[in-house]
Amino acid sequence: MAGRDITEGRATHAVAVDVGVLSDASVWQNTDIAYDVAIGGMPFIYAISDQNPYIRQTAPFRKEQFDNQSEPGEQSLTGWWLRSQSSFHEGTGIEFYDPALIPGEGTFRFKDSQGVDVWTEGQVTLLNNVTSTHEVTGQLKANGRANQHMRSISYGGTAGVLLLDEYDVDKISSTGTVIHFIDYNSGTDDKVYSICDDGTTAYWITNDTGPSGKLELNKKALTLTSTTSPTVMFTDASITVTDAVMEYVKERIVACINNKIYEISPSASSLPSPIYTNPSSSHVYTSITASGPAIYISGYNGIQSTILKFTLNSSGVMPTLTSAVVAAEMPAGEIIHRIFYYLGYVAIGTNKGVRIANVESDGSLTYGGLIFESEQPVYDFCAKDHFIWCTTGVNGQPGLTRINLQKELSPLTFAYATDVLFDTVSGHQTTSCAFANGTDQITFCTTATGASTAQYGATYIESATVKRTSGYIQTGFIRYNTLEPKNFKRLLGRGDFSYGSMTLETVDVEDIEYDVVTYDANVSPVEVTTSQPFGSQEALSYKFILYRDSTDNTKTPVLNGYQIKSTIATPRQRVIRFPVYCFDVETDKYNVMVGYEGRAQDRINQLETVEETGDVLTWQDLTTGESRQCIIEQVTFTRMTPPDRGFTGYGGVLTITIRTV
């Protein structure tokens, strides 16, 4: 018998096993034997025939299954991927519009807005315009508090607000008419530290200008003007006011003067003894409000801020305040500037943002996390219907944020969105707000930290009918709850554009905006192709910019919703099925022989072992030079008679199915 040729391998190992190791990093390089294909460094000769064809096709990428999820995405990959939104009344506060992942209902929230009203379910319209009416000269106090305070009043049948601006107090009507109520001169008079009213009479704290220069409590009917001197209720030579806050609650004046708290009758002629004195002389009281069972007073000392609770005790006489109890304590560094009771809740405005507290039957407070973090301290609140407005500023401009108490997204977390604003001024802080009594017109004011008149703030009044020139709403980034790339191809906006117009834009993850189409009275809402940004995207947002009517400034376009269509952009995989010979001894196309007895079974065992692990391998078609990463999906061995004398021993045809990755 002739000796074994080197191309046949050794008695225990074939050349293929000596050279190639089945792994993802192994590749095969032909030397003496002209193999046709290799997988994981293991070479084979093709056994392609009419009975055993080479088949190559696109791998299935759609899951044909019943979709019972609320979130279209990876579980339903048939045809278009759709995303639509028919309302925005759950407010702002999301980055990604993945409804299944958003706390609460989440399907009607959005990323950002400015100058639009989102609170009517199923529609977005422009908010009313805001005009500047009166200069504000008072600056922020040294302790960071605002010198401005605004409250709703009615005087002589006129709806308006009462504005405290450090030394002056003015009455401002809903039409912007200003009537001076108190005129104190800086350098001659002391400032008005705090003011309140009982509906007909205003009460305020100052230091007198007489010989004593001490505490003075004044009052005057709201119908009067600065030409009428106030009634001095009393003075107290033992106290010099450095800071004060007061409020008329439960038919009494509660006043915090320096670090002491007083309960004062509207007819008092002298200062009563304090009902509570804070142990720290540096404690600053900031706000007073009352619920059914209790009166609350907020304040801070350094970085510690608390809310005191005073419950009422009725024993046949006018109820009196009992001892103070700490009802809430903020995290260190979060300072309370304003507390405001409304509809069973206490809104807490801090240097961080807004929290909402629930009032229990005994007057205790349970507060939630920050609803939002504001760009400035929240100094004031006002309310109407089921909404609370907060002095937050809007994107660095004078303006307010609105909270919807009817839409609780999670415990003590409510829907919110930016609201009215004046968008031609920046650098000021919004300090106070109130409704012109009996109207839907909100008024707010601003101030700055600088001392020059160029930095003074102003008072702003919302128009009763005139709409803003423009406003926008931007959706959360849409990614269908998957990080796979998508082709965002179609966009349709729904609404009424008989008046004004609306521009539709796409916004990429770098906040670059691309115009798509503009709807107006001449261009009806049609589905359009979105070709920018170019190529597939992981996520995309949509911005809708509304413009008021060019001839009637009281008319606004209406956005009802939108729908987008996308397709999956994941690179397609290939399924390749090919037959190869697997005999003990084989011959290549040049009649060069290779093999040994038992070689076929060794190769089958090795191939099946790799198949079981599911490892990623390198597949090489040595006849074309193509090389791809793949996994083995199936190995089928069919034992058969060797096809000719060049193939001998045990063996047959291996049909290998791979999927590229």
NUTOR-783822 format. One line per 10 residues: their letters; for each residue x, y, z of C-alpha. Coordinates in nm, 2 decimals. Layout:
N
a	X:Y:Z ~ ...
This chain:
661
magrditegr	0.00:0.00:0.00 ~ 0.13:0.34:-0.09 ~ 0.22:0.57:0.20 ~ -0.01:0.86:0.31 ~ 0.05:1.18:0.12 ~ 0.11:1.49:0.32 ~ -0.21:1.65:0.18 ~ -0.41:1.36:0.34 ~ -0.31:1.48:0.68 ~ -0.18:1.28:0.97
athavavdvg	-0.34:0.96:1.10 ~ -0.52:1.15:1.38 ~ -0.58:1.50:1.23 ~ -0.66:1.65:0.89 ~ -0.47:1.94:0.75 ~ -0.79:2.15:0.79 ~ -0.79:2.09:1.16 ~ -0.41:2.15:1.19 ~ -0.44:2.49:1.02 ~ -0.79:2.62:1.10
vlsdasvwqn	-0.95:2.66:1.45 ~ -1.32:2.71:1.47 ~ -1.37:3.05:1.62 ~ -1.49:3.40:1.53 ~ -1.14:3.52:1.47 ~ -1.03:3.23:1.24 ~ -1.00:3.27:0.87 ~ -0.88:3.02:0.61 ~ -0.62:3.08:0.35 ~ -0.59:2.81:0.07
tdiaydvaig	-0.24:2.66:0.02 ~ -0.22:2.32:-0.14 ~ -0.59:2.24:-0.15 ~ -0.84:2.45:-0.35 ~ -1.12:2.46:-0.11 ~ -1.44:2.65:-0.20 ~ -1.58:2.77:0.13 ~ -1.47:2.81:0.49 ~ -1.66:2.87:0.81 ~ -1.47:2.96:1.13
gmpfiyaisd	-1.15:2.86:0.97 ~ -1.27:2.52:0.87 ~ -1.26:2.46:0.49 ~ -1.49:2.26:0.26 ~ -1.55:2.18:-0.10 ~ -1.89:2.28:-0.25 ~ -2.13:2.00:-0.34 ~ -2.36:2.22:-0.54 ~ -2.59:2.04:-0.78 ~ -2.95:2.06:-0.91
qnpyirqtap	-3.05:1.84:-0.62 ~ -2.84:2.04:-0.37 ~ -2.86:2.41:-0.47 ~ -2.68:2.71:-0.32 ~ -2.96:2.93:-0.18 ~ -2.92:3.29:-0.06 ~ -3.21:3.51:0.06 ~ -3.30:3.80:0.29 ~ -3.36:3.69:0.64 ~ -3.71:3.76:0.78
frkeqfdnqs	-3.71:4.08:0.98 ~ -4.08:4.12:1.06 ~ -4.24:3.93:1.35 ~ -4.56:3.79:1.23 ~ -4.75:3.79:1.56 ~ -5.05:3.93:1.73 ~ -4.98:4.28:1.87 ~ -5.17:4.33:2.19 ~ -4.94:4.61:2.32 ~ -5.03:4.98:2.36
epgeqsltgw	-4.68:5.07:2.23 ~ -4.61:5.01:1.86 ~ -4.25:4.92:1.82 ~ -4.03:4.61:1.82 ~ -4.32:4.38:1.88 ~ -4.50:4.48:1.55 ~ -4.26:4.52:1.26 ~ -4.51:4.50:0.97 ~ -4.53:4.78:0.72 ~ -4.52:5.14:0.85
wlrsqssfhe	-4.44:5.22:1.21 ~ -4.70:5.47:1.32 ~ -4.70:5.73:1.59 ~ -4.99:5.97:1.64 ~ -5.09:6.21:1.91 ~ -5.44:6.36:1.93 ~ -5.40:6.58:2.24 ~ -5.14:6.76:2.45 ~ -5.33:6.83:2.77 ~ -5.10:6.63:3.00
gtgiefydpa	-4.84:6.90:2.97 ~ -4.47:6.91:2.91 ~ -4.18:6.74:3.09 ~ -4.08:6.44:2.87 ~ -3.77:6.40:2.66 ~ -3.88:6.09:2.47 ~ -4.23:6.01:2.35 ~ -4.25:5.64:2.44 ~ -4.60:5.62:2.59 ~ -4.55:5.28:2.75
lipgegtfrf	-4.26:5.42:2.95 ~ -4.41:5.75:3.06 ~ -4.55:5.76:3.42 ~ -4.93:5.81:3.43 ~ -5.12:5.79:3.11 ~ -4.83:5.97:2.93 ~ -4.99:5.96:2.58 ~ -5.07:6.33:2.57 ~ -4.75:6.48:2.69 ~ -4.48:6.67:2.50
kdsqgvdvwt	-4.12:6.80:2.53 ~ -4.16:7.18:2.51 ~ -4.39:7.47:2.42 ~ -4.39:7.85:2.42 ~ -4.69:8.08:2.37 ~ -4.95:7.81:2.32 ~ -5.25:7.69:2.52 ~ -5.25:7.31:2.54 ~ -5.52:7.27:2.81 ~ -5.83:7.22:2.60
egqvtllnnv	-5.83:6.85:2.52 ~ -5.77:6.78:2.15 ~ -5.64:7.12:2.05 ~ -5.35:7.36:2.07 ~ -5.40:7.73:2.01 ~ -5.21:8.05:2.06 ~ -5.22:8.22:2.40 ~ -5.33:8.58:2.44 ~ -5.08:8.86:2.38 ~ -4.91:9.04:2.67
tsthevtgql	-4.82:9.41:2.69 ~ -4.59:9.61:2.91 ~ -4.78:9.87:3.12 ~ -4.58:10.00:3.42 ~ -4.21:10.02:3.52 ~ -4.10:9.84:3.83 ~ -3.81:10.00:4.01 ~ -3.76:9.78:4.32 ~ -3.48:9.53:4.31 ~ -3.44:9.20:4.48
kangranqhm	-3.37:9.22:4.85 ~ -3.03:9.14:4.99 ~ -3.17:8.81:5.13 ~ -3.29:8.70:4.78 ~ -3.65:8.78:4.83 ~ -3.86:8.99:4.59 ~ -3.96:9.34:4.68 ~ -4.27:9.30:4.46 ~ -4.61:9.17:4.57 ~ -4.92:9.16:4.36
rsisyggtag	-5.28:9.08:4.46 ~ -5.62:9.08:4.30 ~ -5.85:9.37:4.41 ~ -6.16:9.56:4.32 ~ -6.19:9.93:4.38 ~ -6.49:10.14:4.31 ~ -6.62:9.87:4.06 ~ -6.29:9.85:3.88 ~ -6.12:9.52:3.83 ~ -5.75:9.53:3.89
vllldeydvd	-5.45:9.44:4.10 ~ -5.26:9.60:4.39 ~ -4.89:9.61:4.32 ~ -4.63:9.66:4.60 ~ -4.30:9.78:4.45 ~ -4.07:9.85:4.74 ~ -4.15:10.21:4.82 ~ -4.47:10.25:4.61 ~ -4.80:10.07:4.60 ~ -5.01:10.12:4.28
kisstgtvih	-5.35:10.01:4.16 ~ -5.35:9.88:3.81 ~ -5.67:9.82:3.62 ~ -5.73:9.54:3.36 ~ -5.68:9.80:3.09 ~ -5.34:9.91:3.22 ~ -5.45:10.23:3.40 ~ -5.22:10.31:3.69 ~ -5.35:10.49:4.01 ~ -5.09:10.56:4.28
fidynsgtdd	-5.21:10.43:4.61 ~ -4.90:10.48:4.83 ~ -4.61:10.71:4.73 ~ -4.31:10.68:4.96 ~ -3.99:10.85:4.87 ~ -3.66:10.67:4.89 ~ -3.42:10.86:5.13 ~ -3.72:11.04:5.30 ~ -3.96:10.76:5.38 ~ -3.90:10.40:5.47
kvysicddgt	-4.02:10.13:5.23 ~ -4.34:9.93:5.25 ~ -4.22:9.59:5.38 ~ -4.55:9.40:5.33 ~ -4.91:9.47:5.24 ~ -5.24:9.28:5.25 ~ -5.61:9.36:5.23 ~ -5.95:9.22:5.35 ~ -6.13:9.31:5.03 ~ -6.21:9.67:5.11
taywitndtg	-5.91:9.80:5.32 ~ -5.54:9.76:5.27 ~ -5.30:9.72:5.56 ~ -4.92:9.76:5.54 ~ -4.61:9.76:5.76 ~ -4.34:10.02:5.75 ~ -4.12:10.22:5.99 ~ -4.25:10.56:6.08 ~ -4.06:10.88:5.97 ~ -4.11:11.06:6.30
psgklelnkk	-3.85:11.08:6.58 ~ -3.87:10.72:6.67 ~ -3.83:10.56:6.32 ~ -3.99:10.24:6.44 ~ -4.26:9.99:6.35 ~ -4.58:10.15:6.20 ~ -4.90:9.97:6.09 ~ -5.12:10.17:5.85 ~ -5.45:10.11:5.67 ~ -5.65:10.28:5.40
altltsttsp	-5.96:10.20:5.19 ~ -5.88:10.05:4.85 ~ -6.10:10.31:4.68 ~ -5.86:10.59:4.79 ~ -5.55:10.72:4.63 ~ -5.20:10.84:4.73 ~ -5.35:11.19:4.78 ~ -5.53:11.06:5.10 ~ -5.31:10.99:5.40 ~ -5.35:10.65:5.56
tvmftdasit	-5.48:10.58:5.91 ~ -5.20:10.50:6.15 ~ -5.33:10.20:6.35 ~ -5.03:10.20:6.59 ~ -4.65:10.24:6.62 ~ -4.41:10.05:6.84 ~ -4.09:10.23:6.94 ~ -3.93:9.91:7.06 ~ -3.92:9.75:6.71 ~ -3.73:9.85:6.40
vtdavmeyvk	-3.86:9.65:6.10 ~ -3.59:9.49:5.89 ~ -3.81:9.23:5.72 ~ -4.18:9.16:5.73 ~ -4.46:8.95:5.56 ~ -4.83:8.97:5.64 ~ -5.16:8.82:5.52 ~ -5.53:8.86:5.60 ~ -5.65:8.51:5.68 ~ -5.94:8.38:5.88
erivacinnk	-6.06:8.73:5.97 ~ -5.74:8.84:6.12 ~ -5.40:8.98:6.01 ~ -5.11:8.74:6.06 ~ -4.79:8.93:6.05 ~ -4.43:8.81:6.07 ~ -4.21:9.10:6.18 ~ -3.84:9.02:6.19 ~ -3.83:8.69:6.37 ~ -4.16:8.72:6.56
iyeispsass	-4.52:8.62:6.46 ~ -4.82:8.83:6.56 ~ -5.20:8.79:6.54 ~ -5.35:9.14:6.49 ~ -5.71:9.25:6.48 ~ -5.80:9.48:6.19 ~ -5.91:9.73:6.46 ~ -5.61:9.70:6.68 ~ -5.46:10.02:6.83 ~ -5.14:9.86:6.96
lpspiytnps	-4.91:9.58:6.88 ~ -5.01:9.26:7.07 ~ -4.76:9.02:7.22 ~ -4.61:8.78:6.97 ~ -4.76:8.43:6.95 ~ -4.43:8.28:6.85 ~ -4.07:8.39:6.84 ~ -3.82:8.20:6.64 ~ -3.51:8.10:6.84 ~ -3.29:8.24:6.57
sshvytsita	-3.28:8.62:6.52 ~ -3.16:8.56:6.16 ~ -3.47:8.36:6.07 ~ -3.65:8.50:5.76 ~ -4.03:8.45:5.72 ~ -4.13:8.44:5.36 ~ -4.50:8.37:5.32 ~ -4.84:8.30:5.49 ~ -5.14:8.10:5.38 ~ -5.43:7.92:5.54
sgpaiyisgy	-5.63:7.60:5.48 ~ -5.95:7.50:5.65 ~ -5.79:7.36:5.97 ~ -5.47:7.56:5.99 ~ -5.26:7.86:5.91 ~ -4.91:7.80:5.76 ~ -4.60:8.02:5.77 ~ -4.29:7.95:5.56 ~ -3.94:8.07:5.63 ~ -3.57:7.98:5.62
ngiqstilkf	-3.26:8.02:5.83 ~ -2.94:7.97:5.62 ~ -2.99:7.67:5.40 ~ -3.27:7.52:5.62 ~ -3.63:7.60:5.52 ~ -3.95:7.49:5.70 ~ -4.33:7.55:5.71 ~ -4.49:7.61:6.05 ~ -4.84:7.50:6.11 ~ -5.08:7.69:6.36
tlnssgvmpt	-5.40:7.51:6.42 ~ -5.71:7.70:6.54 ~ -5.89:7.65:6.87 ~ -6.26:7.76:6.90 ~ -6.41:7.77:7.24 ~ -6.71:7.99:7.20 ~ -6.50:8.30:7.11 ~ -6.30:8.40:6.81 ~ -6.05:8.12:6.74 ~ -5.70:8.18:6.85
ltsavvaaem	-5.37:8.05:6.72 ~ -5.20:7.77:6.92 ~ -4.83:7.68:6.93 ~ -4.63:7.64:6.61 ~ -4.56:7.29:6.47 ~ -4.32:7.21:6.19 ~ -4.55:7.09:5.91 ~ -4.29:7.04:5.64 ~ -3.91:7.07:5.61 ~ -3.73:7.11:5.28
pageiihrif	-3.41:6.93:5.18 ~ -3.10:7.13:5.28 ~ -3.04:7.41:5.03 ~ -3.40:7.43:4.91 ~ -3.55:7.76:5.02 ~ -3.92:7.83:5.03 ~ -4.02:8.17:4.89 ~ -4.40:8.13:4.86 ~ -4.68:7.90:4.99 ~ -5.03:7.92:4.84
yylgyvaigt	-5.34:7.72:4.94 ~ -5.59:7.63:4.67 ~ -5.85:7.35:4.62 ~ -5.72:7.14:4.90 ~ -5.35:7.17:4.81 ~ -5.06:7.39:4.92 ~ -4.83:7.50:4.64 ~ -4.48:7.55:4.76 ~ -4.25:7.77:4.55 ~ -3.88:7.74:4.62
nkgvrianve	-3.55:7.84:4.48 ~ -3.55:7.50:4.30 ~ -3.90:7.48:4.16 ~ -4.25:7.39:4.27 ~ -4.39:7.12:4.50 ~ -4.75:7.04:4.58 ~ -4.86:6.93:4.93 ~ -5.18:6.76:5.02 ~ -5.36:6.90:5.33 ~ -5.47:6.63:5.57
sdgsltyggl	-5.78:6.67:5.79 ~ -5.57:6.78:6.09 ~ -5.39:7.04:5.88 ~ -5.07:6.84:5.84 ~ -4.89:6.85:5.50 ~ -4.77:6.57:5.28 ~ -4.57:6.71:4.99 ~ -4.44:6.54:4.68 ~ -4.12:6.58:4.47 ~ -4.04:6.88:4.25
ifeseqpvyd	-4.30:6.90:3.97 ~ -4.04:7.08:3.77 ~ -3.71:7.26:3.83 ~ -3.74:7.63:3.73 ~ -3.49:7.86:3.58 ~ -3.54:8.11:3.87 ~ -3.68:8.10:4.22 ~ -4.06:8.07:4.23 ~ -4.16:8.38:4.42 ~ -4.54:8.38:4.37
fcakdhfiwc	-4.86:8.20:4.27 ~ -5.21:8.29:4.16 ~ -5.50:8.06:4.07 ~ -5.82:8.04:3.87 ~ -6.05:7.75:3.79 ~ -5.85:7.43:3.84 ~ -5.51:7.59:3.75 ~ -5.23:7.75:3.94 ~ -4.99:7.99:3.77 ~ -4.62:8.02:3.89
ttgvngqpgl	-4.36:8.29:3.84 ~ -4.09:8.09:3.67 ~ -4.00:8.29:3.36 ~ -4.01:8.13:3.02 ~ -3.68:8.05:2.85 ~ -3.51:8.35:3.02 ~ -3.80:8.59:2.94 ~ -4.07:8.73:3.17 ~ -4.35:8.48:3.20 ~ -4.54:8.21:3.39
trinlqkels	-4.59:7.84:3.41 ~ -4.94:7.69:3.46 ~ -5.01:7.37:3.66 ~ -5.33:7.17:3.60 ~ -5.46:7.04:3.94 ~ -5.72:6.82:3.76 ~ -5.45:6.62:3.59 ~ -5.25:6.43:3.85 ~ -4.99:6.22:3.66 ~ -4.86:6.04:3.97
pltfayatdv	-4.91:6.11:4.34 ~ -4.87:6.49:4.39 ~ -4.72:6.54:4.05 ~ -4.94:6.73:3.81 ~ -4.94:6.83:3.44 ~ -4.78:7.17:3.37 ~ -4.67:7.38:3.07 ~ -4.53:7.73:3.01 ~ -4.79:8.00:2.97 ~ -4.81:8.37:2.90
lfdtvsghqt	-4.49:8.55:2.84 ~ -4.33:8.87:2.71 ~ -4.07:8.76:2.47 ~ -3.88:9.08:2.38 ~ -3.70:9.12:2.72 ~ -3.44:8.89:2.89 ~ -3.23:8.90:3.20 ~ -3.52:8.98:3.45 ~ -3.67:8.76:3.71 ~ -4.05:8.72:3.73
tscafangtd	-4.15:8.81:4.09 ~ -4.53:8.82:4.13 ~ -4.86:8.75:3.96 ~ -5.23:8.80:4.01 ~ -5.55:8.81:3.80 ~ -5.72:9.14:3.75 ~ -6.02:9.07:3.98 ~ -6.32:8.93:3.80 ~ -6.15:8.89:3.46 ~ -5.94:8.62:3.29
qitfcttatg	-5.66:8.86:3.24 ~ -5.34:8.77:3.43 ~ -5.09:9.03:3.54 ~ -4.73:8.97:3.64 ~ -4.42:9.18:3.70 ~ -4.04:9.14:3.69 ~ -3.73:9.29:3.85 ~ -3.35:9.26:3.81 ~ -3.06:9.25:4.05 ~ -2.88:9.55:3.90
astaqygaty	-2.93:9.91:4.02 ~ -2.94:10.10:3.69 ~ -3.28:10.21:3.55 ~ -3.20:10.02:3.23 ~ -3.23:9.71:3.44 ~ -3.56:9.79:3.60 ~ -3.84:9.55:3.54 ~ -4.20:9.61:3.43 ~ -4.56:9.51:3.48 ~ -4.73:9.30:3.21
iesatvkrts	-5.10:9.25:3.14 ~ -5.26:8.98:2.93 ~ -5.49:9.10:2.65 ~ -5.85:9.00:2.67 ~ -5.88:8.91:2.30 ~ -5.56:8.97:2.10 ~ -5.35:8.66:2.03 ~ -4.97:8.62:2.03 ~ -4.81:8.66:1.69 ~ -4.66:8.31:1.72
gyiqtgfiry	-4.60:8.01:1.94 ~ -4.48:7.65:1.91 ~ -4.51:7.30:2.06 ~ -4.25:7.04:2.02 ~ -4.31:6.67:2.07 ~ -4.09:6.44:2.26 ~ -3.83:6.25:2.06 ~ -3.99:5.96:1.90 ~ -3.79:5.63:1.90 ~ -4.07:5.37:1.92
ntlepknfkr	-3.92:5.23:2.24 ~ -3.62:5.09:2.06 ~ -3.27:5.22:1.98 ~ -3.27:5.06:1.63 ~ -3.23:5.32:1.35 ~ -3.55:5.42:1.16 ~ -3.64:5.60:0.84 ~ -3.88:5.88:0.94 ~ -4.06:5.93:0.61 ~ -4.41:6.08:0.64
llgrgdfsyg	-4.58:6.35:0.84 ~ -4.94:6.47:0.87 ~ -5.07:6.75:1.09 ~ -5.44:6.78:1.17 ~ -5.63:7.10:1.26 ~ -5.81:7.40:1.14 ~ -5.60:7.65:0.95 ~ -5.87:7.88:0.82 ~ -5.71:8.16:1.03 ~ -5.34:8.20:1.05
smtletvdve	-5.09:7.93:0.95 ~ -4.88:7.65:1.10 ~ -4.53:7.54:1.00 ~ -4.43:7.18:1.05 ~ -4.06:7.10:1.13 ~ -3.85:6.80:1.21 ~ -3.59:6.83:1.49 ~ -3.29:6.60:1.52 ~ -3.13:6.49:1.84 ~ -2.89:6.79:1.82
dieydvvtyd	-3.19:7.02:1.81 ~ -3.13:7.12:1.45 ~ -3.46:7.22:1.29 ~ -3.57:7.15:0.93 ~ -3.88:7.31:0.77 ~ -4.12:7.06:0.61 ~ -4.44:7.23:0.51 ~ -4.67:7.52:0.60 ~ -5.05:7.48:0.63 ~ -5.28:7.77:0.59
anvspvevtt	-5.62:7.86:0.43 ~ -5.47:7.78:0.09 ~ -5.28:7.47:0.18 ~ -5.49:7.21:0.35 ~ -5.34:6.95:0.59 ~ -5.18:6.69:0.36 ~ -4.94:6.41:0.44 ~ -4.59:6.51:0.33 ~ -4.26:6.34:0.29 ~ -3.99:6.43:0.55
sqpfgsqeal	-3.65:6.41:0.37 ~ -3.45:6.59:0.64 ~ -3.25:6.51:0.84 ~ -3.09:6.29:0.58 ~ -3.06:5.92:0.64 ~ -3.18:5.70:0.92 ~ -3.22:5.83:1.27 ~ -3.24:5.67:1.62 ~ -3.50:5.93:1.73 ~ -3.67:6.24:1.58
sykfilyrds	-3.89:6.52:1.72 ~ -4.15:6.73:1.55 ~ -4.21:7.10:1.60 ~ -4.54:7.28:1.51 ~ -4.52:7.66:1.49 ~ -4.85:7.85:1.50 ~ -4.89:8.20:1.36 ~ -5.20:8.42:1.42 ~ -5.41:8.55:1.14 ~ -5.26:8.83:0.94
tdntktpvln	-5.59:9.03:0.92 ~ -5.77:8.95:1.25 ~ -5.53:8.95:1.55 ~ -5.79:8.77:1.76 ~ -5.79:8.46:1.54 ~ -5.56:8.16:1.59 ~ -5.49:7.84:1.39 ~ -5.58:7.52:1.57 ~ -5.36:7.21:1.59 ~ -5.56:6.89:1.68
gyqikstiat	-5.28:6.63:1.64 ~ -5.04:6.46:1.41 ~ -4.93:6.13:1.27 ~ -4.59:6.01:1.15 ~ -4.49:5.71:0.95 ~ -4.15:5.54:0.97 ~ -3.98:5.22:0.87 ~ -3.72:5.00:1.03 ~ -3.37:5.09:0.91 ~ -3.18:4.80:1.06
prqrvirfpv	-2.94:4.65:0.80 ~ -3.10:4.34:0.65 ~ -2.95:4.00:0.73 ~ -2.90:3.72:0.48 ~ -2.97:3.36:0.52 ~ -2.74:3.14:0.31 ~ -2.78:2.77:0.26 ~ -2.50:2.58:0.09 ~ -2.40:2.21:0.05 ~ -2.05:2.09:0.10
ycfdvetdky	-1.88:1.75:0.08 ~ -1.77:1.58:0.40 ~ -1.59:1.25:0.33 ~ -1.29:1.09:0.49 ~ -1.09:1.15:0.17 ~ -1.18:1.43:-0.08 ~ -1.04:1.56:-0.40 ~ -1.03:1.93:-0.51 ~ -1.09:2.05:-0.86 ~ -0.72:2.01:-0.94
nvmvgyegra	-0.74:1.64:-0.83 ~ -0.53:1.70:-0.52 ~ -0.64:1.46:-0.25 ~ -0.68:1.53:0.13 ~ -0.80:1.33:0.42 ~ -0.77:1.03:0.65 ~ -0.99:0.76:0.79 ~ -1.24:0.91:1.04 ~ -1.19:1.27:0.91 ~ -1.55:1.31:0.81
qdrinqletv	-1.69:1.23:1.15 ~ -1.43:1.46:1.32 ~ -1.54:1.75:1.10 ~ -1.91:1.68:1.17 ~ -1.85:1.67:1.54 ~ -1.66:2.00:1.54 ~ -1.91:2.18:1.33 ~ -2.20:2.06:1.55 ~ -2.02:2.17:1.86 ~ -1.98:2.52:1.73
eetgdvltwq	-2.35:2.52:1.62 ~ -2.45:2.44:1.97 ~ -2.27:2.73:2.13 ~ -2.42:2.99:1.88 ~ -2.09:3.17:1.85 ~ -2.03:3.43:1.58 ~ -1.80:3.29:1.31 ~ -1.63:3.42:0.99 ~ -1.78:3.27:0.67 ~ -1.57:3.29:0.35
dlttgesrqc	-1.67:3.21:0.00 ~ -1.33:3.14:-0.14 ~ -1.46:3.13:-0.50 ~ -1.58:3.49:-0.49 ~ -1.37:3.64:-0.21 ~ -1.68:3.74:-0.01 ~ -1.64:3.73:0.37 ~ -1.92:3.79:0.63 ~ -1.97:3.74:1.00 ~ -2.24:3.49:1.07
iieqvtftrm	-2.40:3.23:1.30 ~ -2.48:2.88:1.21 ~ -2.85:2.82:1.21 ~ -2.87:2.46:1.10 ~ -2.64:2.18:1.00 ~ -2.79:1.88:0.81 ~ -2.58:1.57:0.72 ~ -2.69:1.33:0.45 ~ -2.49:1.01:0.43 ~ -2.44:0.89:0.08
tppdrgftgy	-2.21:0.70:-0.15 ~ -1.90:0.88:-0.26 ~ -1.97:1.05:-0.59 ~ -1.65:0.92:-0.76 ~ -1.31:0.75:-0.70 ~ -1.17:1.08:-0.58 ~ -1.40:1.07:-0.27 ~ -1.37:0.76:-0.04 ~ -1.46:0.63:0.30 ~ -1.74:0.74:0.54
ggvltitirt	-1.92:1.06:0.45 ~ -2.18:1.24:0.26 ~ -2.31:1.60:0.21 ~ -2.34:1.86:0.48 ~ -2.60:2.13:0.42 ~ -2.51:2.43:0.63 ~ -2.75:2.72:0.69 ~ -2.60:3.04:0.82 ~ -2.74:3.39:0.90 ~ -2.52:3.69:0.85
v	-2.49:3.93:1.15
